[in-house]
């Protein structure tokens, strides 16, 4: 959104009873929440001194018709993202014409010259071409209405999504009761919105109801069809055969994973070669052996894209007969695997990669926390006994990890290492504590081995012109990166030598090191991450910026990721069955798109449910005071993060004094106070809103 659109909004929406500052905050809040494109905004010349829009000299131009996706806001106005352009057209509330967030609409917009001669743009929705939403999730309430001379009551839905301003009348509530969280089917006719309840989740204040509602809202498929379950059960009883496979059952191969993990899809082995070289084996569950083309399970994984992981639950991509059974590399069981045998030189450089269909037996079910104790010398006798067969290999793995870590640092791989929450639940599933998750040496070691395998496989396939579902991460968008550099400079960091158009991972890693020396690494890392492009899947290799790797894919988690499963299938079909590589180009493209969509749904659901647990935990602490760090600053307030990773907003409207947002330096400034990211503050919890999954704080004082 450009400054001209902002000025237009303030003129139309500011009147005698509404201050100029209130209008400014309202629009900026919506702009930030929606993520629409906009330039820096000022409102001085757009308003009279008393806050009312003054007269303008307008040169009317022809209206332009176009189409795009309407994006609503909780303040009733919206924006339309155009099909053919990068700009967003501002739609005032009076011109929304009944459109809901997500609708595909036809709009007319015009450009005109304001009193200062600057060109401005405003649009209006002409009609809704295609409804973006068929259903809506929210809470069922009752309100009084006047019908003629009679007072009546009607049911309505309060949507969870704040971008939906309309409150549809519920004409058929079914078995739902007031205060229930429900899903309704929308009916739109003549601009009038009604609905009927199609699903009842339960009381809106209950954890279970909100959990189920989030899954539905994010379109997470939780149940399997009878055909999918039947086929998975049948396949899970298939006997293991060595025919056509390399027998690696006698090798020292084992898994290391989290204590609660049930879907174990990667195992490792390691040998030292003459001359100080290494032979790393990464053995991955051969899920594509079971999930065949054009079967119910194939359609199942394409529709889901990924497993979804929550604090105490998993929504698996595959039925548990496969994910936790036949495919899982459980200790002591013969399993089909697809193995990447990777030879490395003394500095960790990949010399040669071989891909094999194999059969393995995992020697031990390793657990990260246990291996960490072995590495630190804190293991007791029982633990040493459990790992006695693999302990020499673990020592070699520690050594190789050091080599690979140094290689990663040299190429400038960016380690954002953002704080993650570990939520502790009681036997009822209610959160009792929230702490920072700590990654130990074994987690980082296995991560490096998996990164090496992913790079090796992607390089192997690319060199042979075999299709692949690549994991790509593009260079940061210039406009976002420019803002980040300005922010870093405002914190006193030296950004000289960092290219705006083509920064390198090495440059950014060095910047993070400088931030760490100043004690502001967390804030800078978080802001840098927000400035980055989002990683995604593609059939085209565009490299991985964050890792500093030219060829990269996901190969190591086919039980839980479609991308990995698709690459496995292509490998098996082309390398081992002799199919023509070009046959699978379109499949790689479709799988990449489905995997990206599934990942976005999963991330949204995982974040919302984590936020839900945090709100429930903090709801017992409303009114309490905490020390926190300013984690982010926007036009509409300050986000503060507690030591336990719980984050909430201090709204600018509730801060004492008049604050101005400095976009370049990312600060909020008043006559008496200035707030920067990474400032320490003392705050008070004012509200824990379960329905929105939000925490609201107030500032007590800034800690110098």
ZIFEN-V385234 format. One record per pair of residues at least 4 apart in sequence whose ideal C-beta (glycine too) atoms are under 7 Angstrom apart, sorted by the first residue. I is the first residue (numbers start at 0). J is the second residue. If there is no record, write none. Layout:
# ZIFEN-V385234
I,J
I,J
This chain:
# ZIFEN-V385234
0,4
0,5
0,30
0,35
0,36
0,37
0,78
0,87
0,89
1,37
1,38
2,6
2,38
2,39
2,40
2,41
3,7
3,117
3,118
3,119
3,120
4,8
4,89
4,119
4,120
5,9
5,26
5,40
5,42
6,10
6,42
6,45
6,113
6,119
7,11
7,89
7,119
7,121
8,12
8,26
8,89
8,91
9,13
9,19
9,22
9,23
9,42
9,45
9,46
9,52
10,45
10,52
11,52
11,91
12,22
13,17
13,19
13,22
13,46
13,50
13,51
13,52
14,51
15,51
17,21
17,22
18,50
19,23
19,42
19,46
19,50
20,24
20,657
21,25
22,26
23,27
23,42
24,28
24,635
24,651
24,652
25,29
25,74
26,30
27,31
27,634
27,635
28,32
28,634
28,635
29,33
29,72
29,74
30,35
30,37
31,633
31,634
31,635
32,72
33,70
33,72
33,78
35,70
35,78
35,87
36,85
36,86
36,87
39,662
42,46
44,115
46,50
46,52
47,51
47,53
54,114
55,113
55,114
56,112
56,114
57,111
57,112
58,111
58,112
59,109
59,111
60,109
60,110
60,111
62,107
62,108
62,109
63,107
63,108
63,109
64,105
64,107
65,81
65,106
66,82
66,103
66,104
66,105
66,128
67,79
67,80
67,81
67,82
67,104
67,106
68,79
68,80
68,101
68,103
69,77
69,79
69,98
69,100
69,102
69,104
69,124
70,77
70,78
70,80
70,100
71,77
71,99
71,100
71,162
71,163
71,164
72,76
72,77
72,162
73,161
73,162
73,164
75,92
75,95
75,164
76,90
76,91
76,92
77,90
77,95
78,87
78,88
78,89
78,90
79,87
79,88
79,90
79,104
79,106
79,122
80,87
81,86
81,88
88,106
88,108
88,120
88,122
89,120
89,121
89,122
90,94
90,95
90,122
90,123
90,124
91,121
94,122
94,123
94,124
95,124
96,123
96,124
97,190
98,102
98,104
98,124
98,127
99,131
99,132
99,163
99,165
100,160
100,162
100,163
101,131
101,132
102,127
102,130
102,131
103,128
103,129
103,131
104,124
104,126
104,127
104,128
105,125
105,126
105,128
106,122
106,123
106,124
106,125
107,122
107,123
107,125
108,120
108,121
108,122
109,121
110,118
110,119
110,120
111,119
112,116
112,117
112,118
113,117
113,119
130,187
132,185
133,184
133,185
134,182
134,183
134,184
134,185
134,197
135,156
135,158
135,163
135,167
135,183
135,185
135,194
136,159
136,182
136,212
136,215
136,216
137,156
137,157
137,158
137,159
138,157
138,178
138,180
138,203
138,690
139,154
139,156
139,169
139,172
139,175
139,177
139,178
139,179
139,181
140,155
140,157
140,177
141,152
141,154
141,177
142,153
142,155
143,150
143,152
144,151
144,153
145,150
146,151
153,168
154,169
154,172
155,166
155,167
155,168
155,169
156,166
156,167
156,169
156,183
156,194
157,166
158,163
159,216
159,690
165,192
167,183
167,185
167,192
167,193
167,194
168,193
169,183
169,194
169,195
169,196
170,193
170,195
171,195
171,196
172,196
173,196
174,199
175,179
175,181
175,196
175,199
178,202
178,203
179,199
179,201
179,202
179,203
180,200
180,201
180,203
180,208
180,209
180,212
181,196
181,198
181,199
181,200
182,197
182,198
182,215
183,194
183,195
183,196
183,197
184,194
184,195
184,197
185,192
185,194
186,193
186,194
187,192
200,208
200,211
200,212
201,205
201,207
201,208
202,208
203,208
203,690
204,689
205,209
206,210
206,428
206,429
206,615
207,211
208,212
209,213
209,611
209,689
210,214
210,608
210,611
211,215
212,216
213,217
213,604
213,607
213,608
213,611
214,219
214,221
214,604
217,600
217,603
217,604
218,600
219,307
219,314
219,600
219,604
220,302
220,303
221,314
223,227
223,228
223,299
223,318
224,295
225,229
226,230
226,295
227,231
227,295
227,296
227,299
227,318
228,232
228,318
229,233
230,234
230,294
230,295
230,296
231,235
231,296
231,317
231,318
231,320
231,321
232,320
234,289
234,321
234,325
235,320
235,321
235,324
235,325
239,333
239,335
239,358
241,246
241,358
243,356
244,356
244,357
244,358
245,355
245,356
245,357
246,358
247,252
247,338
247,357
247,358
247,359
248,333
248,358
248,359
248,360
250,268
251,268
251,362
251,388
251,389
251,392
252,266
252,268
252,280
252,282
252,359
252,361
252,362
253,266
253,267
253,361
253,362
253,363
253,365
253,389
254,263
254,265
254,266
254,328
254,361
254,364
254,365
255,365
255,367
255,370
255,441
255,445
256,260
256,263
256,365
256,367
257,367
258,366
258,368
261,323
261,327
262,315
262,322
262,323
262,327
262,558
262,559
263,327
263,328
263,329
264,283
264,284
264,326
264,328
264,556
264,557
264,558
264,559
265,281
265,283
265,449
265,555
265,556
266,282
266,328
266,359
266,361
267,280
267,281
267,448
268,280
268,282
269,277
269,279
269,280
269,392
269,395
269,396
269,399
270,278
271,277
271,395
272,276
272,277
272,278
272,342
275,345
276,342
276,343
276,344
276,345
277,343
277,399
278,340
278,342
279,341
279,343
279,399
279,448
279,451
280,338
280,340
281,338
281,339
281,341
281,448
281,449
281,452
281,555
282,336
282,338
282,357
282,359
283,336
283,337
283,554
283,555
283,557
284,326
284,327
284,328
284,334
284,336
284,557
284,558
285,335
285,336
285,337
285,356
286,290
286,326
286,557
286,558
286,564
286,567
287,557
287,564
287,567
287,568
287,571
288,335
289,321
289,325
289,326
290,296
290,297
290,300
290,564
291,297
292,297
293,297
295,299
296,300
296,317
297,301
298,302
299,303
300,316
300,317
300,561
300,564
301,561
301,593
303,316
303,597
304,561
304,593
304,594
304,596
304,597
304,598
305,316
305,559
305,560
305,561
305,597
305,598
305,601
306,313
306,314
306,315
306,316
306,559
307,314
307,601
307,604
307,605
308,313
308,605
309,605
309,608
310,422
310,424
310,612
311,424
311,428
315,319
315,322
316,559
316,561
317,321
317,322
317,558
318,322
319,323
319,324
320,324
320,325
321,325
321,326
322,326
322,327
322,558
323,327
326,558
327,558
328,334
328,361
329,361
329,364
330,361
330,362
330,363
330,364
331,360
332,360
333,358
333,360
334,359
335,358
336,357
336,359
337,354
337,356
337,567
337,570
338,355
338,357
339,352
339,354
339,452
339,455
339,456
339,554
340,353
340,355
341,349
341,352
341,451
341,452
341,455
342,350
342,351
343,347
343,348
343,349
343,350
344,348
344,350
346,402
346,406
347,402
347,403
347,406
349,454
349,455
349,458
352,455
352,456
352,459
354,459
354,570
354,574
356,575
362,388
362,389
363,385
363,386
363,388
363,389
365,369
365,370
366,370
367,371
367,439
367,441
367,442
368,372
369,373
369,382
370,374
370,393
370,441
371,375
371,439
371,440
371,441
372,377
372,378
372,382
373,378
373,382
373,386
373,393
374,397
374,440
374,441
378,382
378,383
380,384
381,385
382,386
383,387
386,390
386,393
389,393
390,394
391,395
392,396
393,397
395,399
396,400
396,444
397,401
397,444
398,402
399,403
400,404
400,444
400,447
401,405
402,406
403,407
403,447
403,451
404,408
404,447
405,409
406,410
407,412
407,447
410,547
411,503
411,504
411,505
411,508
411,547
412,504
412,546
412,547
413,504
413,507
413,508
413,545
415,524
415,528
416,524
417,524
417,525
417,528
418,435
418,521
418,644
419,436
420,433
420,436
420,609
420,644
421,434
421,435
421,436
422,430
422,433
422,612
423,430
423,431
423,432
424,428
424,429
424,430
424,431
425,429
425,431
429,615
430,612
430,615
430,616
433,613
433,616
433,643
433,644
433,645
434,643
435,644
438,442
438,443
440,444
441,445
442,446
443,447
444,448
445,449
446,450
447,451
448,452
449,453
449,555
450,454
450,546
451,455
452,456
452,554
452,555
453,457
453,551
453,552
453,553
453,554
453,555
454,458
454,548
454,550
454,551
455,459
456,460
456,552
456,554
457,461
457,467
457,469
457,550
457,551
457,552
458,462
458,550
459,463
460,465
460,467
461,467
461,540
461,550
464,580
465,569
465,573
465,580
466,538
466,569
466,580
466,583
466,584
466,587
467,552
467,566
467,569
467,587
468,536
468,538
468,552
468,562
468,565
468,566
468,587
468,590
468,591
468,594
469,536
469,537
469,539
469,540
469,551
469,552
470,534
470,536
470,543
470,551
470,552
470,553
470,562
471,534
471,535
471,537
471,541
471,542
471,543
472,532
472,534
472,543
472,544
472,545
473,532
473,541
473,544
474,501
474,532
474,544
475,479
475,480
475,502
475,530
475,531
475,532
476,480
476,532
477,481
477,499
477,500
478,482
479,483
479,530
480,484
480,499
480,502
480,530
481,485
481,499
482,486
482,530
483,487
483,526
483,527
483,530
484,488
484,494
484,497
484,499
485,489
485,663
485,664
486,490
486,526
486,664
486,665
487,492
487,494
487,510
487,523
488,492
488,494
489,664
489,665
489,666
490,519
490,523
491,517
492,510
492,513
492,514
493,513
494,510
496,506
497,502
497,506
497,510
498,502
502,506
502,507
504,508
504,544
504,545
504,547
505,509
506,510
507,511
507,527
508,512
509,513
510,514
511,515
511,520
511,523
511,524
512,516
513,517
514,519
514,520
514,523
515,520
519,523
519,677
520,524
521,525
522,526
522,630
522,676
522,677
523,527
524,528
525,529
525,630
526,530
526,676
527,531
531,545
535,595
536,562
536,591
536,594
536,595
537,541
537,591
538,584
538,587
538,588
538,591
540,550
542,548
542,549
543,548
543,551
546,551
552,566
553,560
553,562
553,563
554,563
554,566
555,563
556,560
556,563
557,563
557,564
557,567
560,564
560,594
561,565
561,590
561,593
561,594
561,597
562,566
562,590
562,594
563,567
564,568
565,569
565,586
565,587
565,590
566,570
567,571
568,572
569,573
569,583
569,587
570,574
571,575
571,576
572,576
572,578
572,583
573,578
573,580
573,583
578,582
583,587
584,588
585,589
586,590
587,591
588,592
589,593
590,594
591,595
592,596
593,597
594,598
595,599
596,600
597,601
598,602
599,603
600,604
601,605
602,606
603,607
604,608
605,609
606,610
607,611
607,692
608,612
609,613
610,614
610,692
611,615
611,689
611,692
612,616
613,617
613,645
614,618
614,687
614,688
614,689
614,692
614,694
615,689
617,645
617,684
617,687
617,694
618,687
618,689
620,684
621,684
621,686
621,687
622,684
623,684
624,681
624,682
624,683
624,699
625,641
625,682
625,684
626,679
626,681
627,639
627,640
627,641
627,680
627,682
628,639
628,640
628,677
628,679
629,637
629,639
629,674
629,675
629,676
629,677
629,678
629,680
630,638
630,639
630,640
630,646
630,676
631,638
631,676
632,637
632,665
632,666
632,667
632,674
632,676
634,660
635,650
635,651
636,648
636,649
636,650
636,651
637,649
637,667
637,674
638,646
638,648
639,646
639,647
639,649
639,680
639,682
639,696
640,644
640,646
641,645
645,694
647,693
647,694
647,695
647,696
648,695
648,696
649,653
649,654
649,682
649,696
649,697
649,698
650,695
651,658
651,667
653,697
654,658
654,698
656,669
656,670
656,671
656,672
657,669
658,667
658,668
658,669
659,668
660,667
661,665
661,666
661,668
665,676
666,673
666,674
666,675
667,674
668,673
672,701
674,678
674,701
678,701
679,702
680,698
680,701
680,702
681,699
681,700
681,702
682,696
682,697
682,698
682,699
683,696
683,697
683,699
684,694
684,696
685,695
685,696
685,697
686,695
687,694
688,693
